[in-house]
Structures are given as C-alpha cells and as structure tokens.
Amino acid sequence: MSLSQGLYQKQLQKLSPQQIQLMKLLQVPTAILEERIKEEIEENPALEQAEEDHKDEYDETNDEFKDSEDDFEADGSEDDYDNLDISEYVSEGDDEVGDYKLRDDNYPEVDDGKVIPHKVEVGFNELMLEQLGQLNLDDHQQKIAEQIIGNLDDDGYLRRDISSIVDDLAFRQNINTTEEEIGQLVLQIQQFDPPGICARNLQECLLLQLERKLDEGKHVEMAMKVLEKYFDEFTKKHYEKIQRGLNINDDQLKEIIKQIIKLNPKPAGNIGDTNKGESYVIPDFFIVNNNGKLELSLNSKNAPDLRISEGYRDMLKDYERGSKKDKRQKEAVFFIKQKIDAAKWFIDAIKQRQNTLLNTMEAIMNYQREFFITGDETELRPMILKYIAEATNLDISTVSRVANSKFVQTEFGTYRLKFFFSESLQTESGEEVSTREVKKILSDLIGEESKKHPLSDERLTELLQEKGYNIARRTVAKYREQLNIPVARLRKEL
C-alpha cells in the first residue's frame, strides 16, 4: 500500500466564537438574562455595569465594538507583544457606553427606580423535614426517614420500591434496616401535611385524604368504599357497575363523586417551586393596540446598561504614556486587551440579540395582525418558521431559537411565540386556514356539549365538516389529544 500526497479543495463553514455566543444568548429568555449578564461581569473584569449618571450617554458614531475578532488570534508570543497597538483602546471619546441601550424608550418612567419582586417560600423538602423534626425518632430512624423523604417525587408520591430503599441505605450509608421498619416510618410520614403525602399510588393518595375527613359524614365512608373496591371502574366512569355493586342511587353517587373530585391528586404540586424559571412568566415583548396601530416594544427591564471598565482603560493609558515598557508590562497589557475585546464582543452580542428579537417579533406581529387586533384565535393565519425566516432574512434555526423560549404580552393575555406557529388545513372552498383555528372550534364544541351525552369523535368530525372543514376522524382524535381533552366516555357526567 503506497502513500500519496496531493492538494485538495474543501469548503467548510465555521462559526466564530461571537456567532456561537449570540446563538446562546438568543435562547436566553428575559427572565434569566440579568443572571447571564452578571455571570459575564464576574468572569470578565473589563466589563461593568454603567453608573446611573452615564445611562443616557451614547456615542452613535462610535464603532469601537466592531471588527475586533482578529485580536483573539494572538498566541502571546514575543512578536505579539512587540507589535501591540492599543491606540484604539485609549483614544479620546472611548469611555462612552456602546451604541445601544437596554432601556425601553416607550416606558422610561417605569424603568427608573425599578423594583422586581420575588416571593419567599418554603420548599416541599424543607416542609417535610420540618415536620419530621416533630417526631420522636432516634438517629437510626431519623436517617431512614430522611432517605424516604428524599425519595418523594415532585407530586409527593413515594414511587421507589421499599426494597430498593433498603439497598440504598445499606450500600450508600451503611445503615441496615428492614422493609417492615421502613413501612412503619412511611405510615408516620403519611400523617404529615398536606394530606395524601408519601402515597405509593393515586388510589392510596386519595384514600389517605379521605381518612382525614371521616368525621364529615357517611358520604366520605361510601367514597372510601368506592375507591377501595371499584377504583378501576371509577376511573373509567363505569358508574352503573358501582351503583349495582353498592346498591346506591344517582343522588348518592353524585355526592360520592363530589367528595372524590375535591381531593388533590398531587398533594405536593402546589408547595414551593423547584424551577423559578417556570413559575414566573416574564414577557420578552409587549404589543399594544393604539387606536388600530400595533406598537411593539422589547422588555429590557432586567438588563443593565453595560460598558468597558474605566479602570482597564486607565491602565492602558498609563502604559501608552510610559517610556519603559518591559516584557512583563507588555504581557499585562496583552491580557487587558484580550479582556476588553471579550467585553466588546459581549456588548455587541447583546445588541445583536435585541435586534434579532425585535425583527422576529415584528414579522410575527405583522403576519398575525388580525389576532393582535381582535384576540380571536380563529383569526390566526397558518404560519411556519420558514415564513418568518424569509421575512426577516434570518436562518430558520435562529427563528426557532427565538420562538421556543420567548413570550409576548398582549391585551388578551401572555403567549409563547410558538403559539402563533401552525400548519394549514384546507376548507371545502379551497381556502387555507390555521390548524389553531380548527382546534379552537373543536374546543368550543366540546365545551358546549351536554356532559350527560358528550360528543364522540365521529360526531365532532361531522360537525366540523358541516362548518366547511375538510377533516378526518383520526385528525379530530389527534387534535383532541393535543388539547388534553379525554374521550367522550371519560367526559361523561351524571
């Protein structure tokens, strides 16, 4: 086998560090942008938050944040230090903020002296450990109980097998115990608040809650019998079997159902918040209807104004004025220059992020103008990522990053940008309508149905076809599932 040498042409597309940084920033919602900026300030001392008296000072002609990419190519060699040019970093007028600002010009009085409230709450795990401290347990039992609490999921259920907890304690904490001992501690934890905690399944969870209400009357006892003997029939709404088995009439069954539906299937679901980003929806955009004219603004409440550190600029000026420039000083200046370049990159990325967000949202607003004027979901037009990408001259992946993580606040509510994207469906007349419109009509039909005789998927298909929508039954079933609406049998009520 012989080796050969030759020249080959190959075309490659490489992303610059600045492009990668911009893509990452595009995915960051406004709710956590401030945290991301603080991280960058902590990592780069050349970047700082502008003082209050500098907030309105901008140099529109200052282009110092451009074309600094090549400065990162230096490897710190002797030639690099000898050829250091820092004139652009110490020239007069460079101490301004960038040619952007993060404050919203439409609502300046709102931004001044802003106060962002945060609620203080006790987490589910802390609440359980607090109640555990009220039990009279020795050290051995305390560690086992803590292990049990640590295995509770976000809904408050103990879904891990007790035998597995025995193994975990033995191998990880060198604690020997038995399934019986753990079972006894589980029973004690099940007496904690909120009721239903530490249950192994939904049936046990509901029964634990009903046990606390036994003094409220006979209907509670009957509800417990239903859950103990006819749980599957109850979940499938086979009420006739329950009535025959317990020899009860419709009124008694209604009272039993009333008792059960008041219970909480997720006892820990409303305690604390493990993910603050999901708990608070902070809109990235605001759209206001001003006498028929839509006005778009970007929420920049949590983003501070940024600038290059004055201290770092002063160090470069001192170096420029000095006559003796040894290698150590050059190395320090080279380091400072790199940090300033990185700060410029970040400031420019923030600016580009805002421009991209505004351009994307403006294209969506113009495309779905009728919805933003009326708030009627049936006015939504079919829209895919490609349409917005073509309107903004952006890549489809860029539009997708913006749409997946951003929210817009309108006078009709706050929506995720993904809400406005949908496929099209043809009517009998050949007109293309949004699948979002069909889902809205489907939801309205189910909302207006008689719960004693809910509409089947076949009947829903017929009603939609009568309204002119050319749709198949399997498509109706798919849309119903996407709307989290159960089948007709499970929607039935007495």
MIZA-768393 format. One line per field, with one value per residue (C-alpha): residue number from 1; residue in three letters; x, y, z. Coordinates in steps of 0.5 Angstrom, whole numbers, plus 2048, in hexadecimal, padded with zeros to 3 digits. Layout:
residues N
num <- [NUM ...]
residuo <- [ALA ...]
east <- [X ...]
north <- [Y ...]
up <- [Z ...]
END
This chain:
residues 494
num <- [1 2 3 4 5 6 7 8 9 10 11 12 13 14 15 16 17 18 19 20 21 22 23 24 25 26 27 28 29 30 31 32 33 34 35 36 37 38 39 40 41 42 43 44 45 46 47 48 49 50 51 52 53 54 55 56 57 58 59 60 61 62 63 64 65 66 67 68 69 70 71 72 73 74 75 76 77 78 79 80 81 82 83 84 85 86 87 88 89 90 91 92 93 94 95 96 97 98 99 100 101 102 103 104 105 106 107 108 109 110 111 112 113 114 115 116 117 118 119 120 121 122 123 124 125 126 127 128 129 130 131 132 133 134 135 136 137 138 139 140 141 142 143 144 145 146 147 148 149 150 151 152 153 154 155 156 157 158 159 160 161 162 163 164 165 166 167 168 169 170 171 172 173 174 175 176 177 178 179 180 181 182 183 184 185 186 187 188 189 190 191 192 193 194 195 196 197 198 199 200 201 202 203 204 205 206 207 208 209 210 211 212 213 214 215 216 217 218 219 220 221 222 223 224 225 226 227 228 229 230 231 232 233 234 235 236 237 238 239 240 241 242 243 244 245 246 247 248 249 250 251 252 253 254 255 256 257 258 259 260 261 262 263 264 265 266 267 268 269 270 271 272 273 274 275 276 277 278 279 280 281 282 283 284 285 286 287 288 289 290 291 292 293 294 295 296 297 298 299 300 301 302 303 304 305 306 307 308 309 310 311 312 313 314 315 316 317 318 319 320 321 322 323 324 325 326 327 328 329 330 331 332 333 334 335 336 337 338 339 340 341 342 343 344 345 346 347 348 349 350 351 352 353 354 355 356 357 358 359 360 361 362 363 364 365 366 367 368 369 370 371 372 373 374 375 376 377 378 379 380 381 382 383 384 385 386 387 388 389 390 391 392 393 394 395 396 397 398 399 400 401 402 403 404 405 406 407 408 409 410 411 412 413 414 415 416 417 418 419 420 421 422 423 424 425 426 427 428 429 430 431 432 433 434 435 436 437 438 439 440 441 442 443 444 445 446 447 448 449 450 451 452 453 454 455 456 457 458 459 460 461 462 463 464 465 466 467 468 469 470 471 472 473 474 475 476 477 478 479 480 481 482 483 484 485 486 487 488 489 490 491 492 493 494]
residuo <- [MET SER LEU SER GLN GLY LEU TYR GLN LYS GLN LEU GLN LYS LEU SER PRO GLN GLN ILE GLN LEU MET LYS LEU LEU GLN VAL PRO THR ALA ILE LEU GLU GLU ARG ILE LYS GLU GLU ILE GLU GLU ASN PRO ALA LEU GLU GLN ALA GLU GLU ASP HIS LYS ASP GLU TYR ASP GLU THR ASN ASP GLU PHE LYS ASP SER GLU ASP ASP PHE GLU ALA ASP GLY SER GLU ASP ASP TYR ASP ASN LEU ASP ILE SER GLU TYR VAL SER GLU GLY ASP ASP GLU VAL GLY ASP TYR LYS LEU ARG ASP ASP ASN TYR PRO GLU VAL ASP ASP GLY LYS VAL ILE PRO HIS LYS VAL GLU VAL GLY PHE ASN GLU LEU MET LEU GLU GLN LEU GLY GLN LEU ASN LEU ASP ASP HIS GLN GLN LYS ILE ALA GLU GLN ILE ILE GLY ASN LEU ASP ASP ASP GLY TYR LEU ARG ARG ASP ILE SER SER ILE VAL ASP ASP LEU ALA PHE ARG GLN ASN ILE ASN THR THR GLU GLU GLU ILE GLY GLN LEU VAL LEU GLN ILE GLN GLN PHE ASP PRO PRO GLY ILE CYS ALA ARG ASN LEU GLN GLU CYS LEU LEU LEU GLN LEU GLU ARG LYS LEU ASP GLU GLY LYS HIS VAL GLU MET ALA MET LYS VAL LEU GLU LYS TYR PHE ASP GLU PHE THR LYS LYS HIS TYR GLU LYS ILE GLN ARG GLY LEU ASN ILE ASN ASP ASP GLN LEU LYS GLU ILE ILE LYS GLN ILE ILE LYS LEU ASN PRO LYS PRO ALA GLY ASN ILE GLY ASP THR ASN LYS GLY GLU SER TYR VAL ILE PRO ASP PHE PHE ILE VAL ASN ASN ASN GLY LYS LEU GLU LEU SER LEU ASN SER LYS ASN ALA PRO ASP LEU ARG ILE SER GLU GLY TYR ARG ASP MET LEU LYS ASP TYR GLU ARG GLY SER LYS LYS ASP LYS ARG GLN LYS GLU ALA VAL PHE PHE ILE LYS GLN LYS ILE ASP ALA ALA LYS TRP PHE ILE ASP ALA ILE LYS GLN ARG GLN ASN THR LEU LEU ASN THR MET GLU ALA ILE MET ASN TYR GLN ARG GLU PHE PHE ILE THR GLY ASP GLU THR GLU LEU ARG PRO MET ILE LEU LYS TYR ILE ALA GLU ALA THR ASN LEU ASP ILE SER THR VAL SER ARG VAL ALA ASN SER LYS PHE VAL GLN THR GLU PHE GLY THR TYR ARG LEU LYS PHE PHE PHE SER GLU SER LEU GLN THR GLU SER GLY GLU GLU VAL SER THR ARG GLU VAL LYS LYS ILE LEU SER ASP LEU ILE GLY GLU GLU SER LYS LYS HIS PRO LEU SER ASP GLU ARG LEU THR GLU LEU LEU GLN GLU LYS GLY TYR ASN ILE ALA ARG ARG THR VAL ALA LYS TYR ARG GLU GLN LEU ASN ILE PRO VAL ALA ARG LEU ARG LYS GLU LEU]
east <- [800 803 802 801 801 7FC 7F9 7F1 7EC 7E7 7E1 7E0 7DB 7DE 7DA 7DE 7DE 7DA 7D5 7D4 7D4 7CE 7CA 7CB 7C8 7C2 7C0 7C0 7B9 7B9 7B7 7BE 7C2 7C4 7C7 7CB 7CE 7D0 7D4 7D8 7D9 7DC 7E0 7E3 7E5 7E6 7DE 7DA 7D3 7D2 7D1 7CA 7CD 7D0 7CA 7C8 7CF 7D0 7D4 7D0 7D6 7DB 7DC 7E2 7DE 7DF 7E4 7E8 7E7 7EE 7F1 7F0 7F4 7FB 7FE 802 809 80E 80D 805 808 80D 807 802 7FE 7F9 7F8 7F0 7EF 7F2 7F0 7EB 7E4 7E4 7E2 7DA 7D6 7D4 7D0 7CA 7C6 7C2 7BC 7B6 7B4 7AD 7AD 7B2 7AF 7AE 7B5 7B7 7B8 7B5 7B4 7B3 7AF 7B1 7AD 7B0 7AD 7AF 7B0 7AD 7B3 7B4 7AD 7AD 7B4 7B1 7AB 7B0 7B3 7AD 7AD 7B1 7B6 7BD 7C3 7C2 7BB 7BC 7C1 7BC 7B6 7BA 7BC 7B5 7B3 7B9 7B6 7AF 7AE 7AB 7A4 7A5 7A5 7AA 7AB 7B1 7B0 7B2 7B7 7BB 7BB 7BD 7C3 7C5 7C5 7CA 7CE 7CF 7CE 7D0 7C9 7C6 7BE 7B8 7B2 7AE 7B2 7B1 7AA 7A9 7AC 7A8 7A2 7A4 7A6 7A0 79D 7A0 79D 79B 796 798 79F 7A4 79F 7A1 79C 796 791 795 796 78E 78D 791 78E 787 789 78B 783 780 77C 779 773 771 773 77A 77A 776 77B 781 77D 77C 784 786 781 780 786 786 77F 77F 785 782 77B 777 772 76D 772 773 76B 76A 76F 76E 766 766 762 764 764 768 76D 76D 76F 775 778 777 77B 781 782 783 789 790 794 79A 79B 7A2 7A1 79F 7A4 7AA 7AD 7B3 7B4 7B3 7B4 7AE 7AA 7AA 7A9 7AC 7AA 7B0 7AC 7A6 7A1 79C 796 796 790 791 798 79C 7A2 7A8 7AD 7B2 7B2 7B9 7B7 7BC 7C2 7C7 7CB 7D2 7D9 7E0 7E3 7E6 7EC 7EE 7EE 7F2 7F8 7F8 7F9 7FF 802 802 805 80A 811 814 810 813 810 80C 808 807 804 800 7FD 7FC 7F8 7F4 7F3 7F0 7EB 7E9 7E8 7E4 7E0 7DE 7DC 7D7 7D4 7D4 7D0 7CB 7CA 7C9 7C5 7C0 7C0 7BE 7B9 7B5 7B6 7B3 7AD 7AC 7AB 7A6 7A2 7A1 7A0 79A 798 791 792 795 790 78A 78D 788 78C 788 78C 793 796 799 7A1 7A7 7AE 7B0 7AB 7AE 7B6 7B4 7B1 7B7 7BD 7BF 7C0 7BA 7BE 7BF 7B8 7B6 7BB 7B7 7B0 7B2 7B4 7B0 7AA 7A6 7A1 79A 794 791 796 79D 79F 7A5 7A7 7A7 79F 79F 7A2 79D 79C 797 790 78C 785 77F 780 788 789 78F 78E 793 792 792 78B 788 78B 787 781 782 783 77D 778 77B 77A 772 771 76C 770 76B 76B 772 774 778 77E 779 774 779 77C 775 774 77B 779 772 776 77A 781 783 786 786 784 78B 78D 788 78A 792 78F 78B 791 796 791 791 789 787 783 77B 77A 77F 77C 775 772 76B]
north <- [800 807 80E 813 81B 820 826 826 82C 82B 830 831 835 837 83B 841 841 847 844 83E 843 846 840 83E 845 844 83E 842 845 84C 848 846 84B 84F 849 847 84E 84E 848 84B 851 84C 849 84F 855 859 859 85D 860 867 86C 870 876 873 86F 874 876 872 874 872 872 86E 868 865 85F 85C 858 856 84F 84E 851 84A 846 848 843 847 847 84C 84F 850 854 858 85A 85B 861 864 86B 869 867 86E 873 878 877 870 870 870 86A 866 869 865 865 860 865 866 86D 86C 86B 86F 870 869 867 86D 86A 863 85E 857 853 84C 847 844 83D 836 830 82A 826 82B 82B 823 823 829 824 81E 822 822 81A 817 813 810 811 80B 80C 813 812 80C 812 817 812 810 818 818 813 817 81A 821 81F 81C 815 80F 80B 808 801 800 7FA 7FF 804 7FE 7FD 805 805 7FF 801 808 80A 803 803 7FC 7FC 7F8 7F9 7F9 7FE 803 801 804 80A 80B 80B 810 815 813 817 81E 823 824 81E 819 819 813 80F 80A 80B 80F 80A 80B 812 813 80E 812 818 815 812 819 81B 815 81A 81D 818 812 814 814 80D 80B 80F 80B 804 806 808 801 7FC 800 804 802 803 80A 80C 809 80C 806 808 803 7FE 802 803 7FC 7FA 7FE 7FF 806 80B 811 816 812 811 819 81A 815 818 81F 81C 819 81F 823 81F 821 81C 820 822 825 828 82F 82F 833 834 830 833 83B 83C 838 83B 842 844 84B 84D 84F 853 858 859 85F 861 868 86A 865 865 860 862 85D 85E 85A 858 85A 85B 856 858 85D 862 860 863 862 863 869 866 862 868 86C 866 866 86E 86D 868 86D 873 86F 86F 868 862 85B 854 854 85A 858 851 855 85A 854 851 857 858 851 852 859 855 850 855 859 852 851 858 857 851 854 859 854 850 855 857 850 84F 855 854 84D 84F 855 850 84B 851 854 84D 84B 853 851 84D 852 857 852 84D 848 841 840 846 842 841 83B 83C 838 83A 83B 841 845 843 845 84C 84D 84A 846 83F 83A 837 83F 840 839 83B 842 83E 839 83D 844 846 84C 850 853 856 84F 84B 849 844 840 841 83A 83B 83F 83A 835 830 832 82E 82F 830 82E 834 833 839 837 838 837 831 835 838 830 82F 835 833 82C 82E 832 82D 828 82E 82F 827 824 821 81B 81A 81C 81C 816 818 815 81B 820 81E 81F 826 828 826 82A 830 82F 82C 826 822 81A 817 815 81C 81E 819 81C 823 821 81D 823 828 823 821 81A 815 816 811 814 81B 818 81B 819]
up <- [800 7FE 801 7FC 7FD 7FA 7FA 7FC 7FC 801 803 80B 80F 815 81B 81E 826 825 821 826 82C 828 827 82E 830 82B 82F 836 838 83B 842 843 83E 844 847 841 841 848 846 841 845 84A 845 842 846 840 83F 844 845 844 849 84A 847 841 83F 83A 837 830 82A 824 81F 824 820 825 826 81F 81C 822 820 81E 824 827 822 826 82A 82F 82B 82C 825 827 82D 829 824 829 826 82C 828 827 82E 831 82C 82F 82F 830 837 835 835 82F 829 82C 833 836 839 836 833 833 83A 83D 844 845 845 849 850 84E 854 852 857 859 85D 863 864 868 863 864 866 86C 86E 86E 872 877 879 879 87F 883 883 889 885 887 882 87E 87D 87B 876 873 873 86F 86A 869 868 863 85F 85F 858 856 857 85E 85C 85E 858 859 85C 863 862 85E 863 868 863 862 86A 86A 864 865 86C 86F 873 874 874 872 86E 874 877 871 870 878 876 870 874 878 873 86F 875 873 870 86A 86B 866 866 865 862 85D 858 857 85A 860 860 85F 865 86A 868 86A 870 873 871 874 879 874 873 86F 868 86A 86C 866 862 865 863 85C 85C 85F 85C 855 853 84C 84B 84E 84A 843 845 845 84A 849 84C 852 853 852 857 85D 85B 85B 857 853 858 85D 857 855 85D 85D 856 859 85F 85B 856 85C 85D 85B 856 857 85E 85E 857 85A 85F 85D 856 854 84E 84F 847 846 84C 849 842 841 83A 835 831 831 82C 82D 828 828 824 81F 81F 822 826 827 82D 830 837 83A 841 844 83F 842 83D 83C 83B 83A 841 842 847 841 83C 841 842 83A 83A 83F 83B 835 839 83C 839 83C 839 83B 839 840 83F 837 83A 83F 839 834 83A 83B 833 833 839 835 82F 832 835 82F 82C 831 831 829 82A 82F 82A 824 829 82A 822 820 826 823 81C 81D 821 81D 817 81B 81D 816 814 819 81A 81A 820 824 822 824 828 824 824 81D 81A 81B 814 812 814 814 815 80E 80D 813 811 80A 80C 811 80D 812 813 815 81A 81D 81D 820 826 827 826 82B 831 831 833 831 835 831 834 833 837 837 832 830 829 827 828 821 81D 81A 814 80F 80D 807 807 802 7FF 7FE 803 808 80F 815 819 81F 81D 81C 823 826 822 825 82C 82B 829 82F 834 832 831 836 83B 83C 835 833 82B 828 824 81E 820 820 81A 817 81A 817 810 811 812 80C 80F 80B 810 812 819 81A 819 81E 823 822 824 82A 82D 82B 82F 835 834 836 832 832 838 83D 83C 83E 844 848]
END
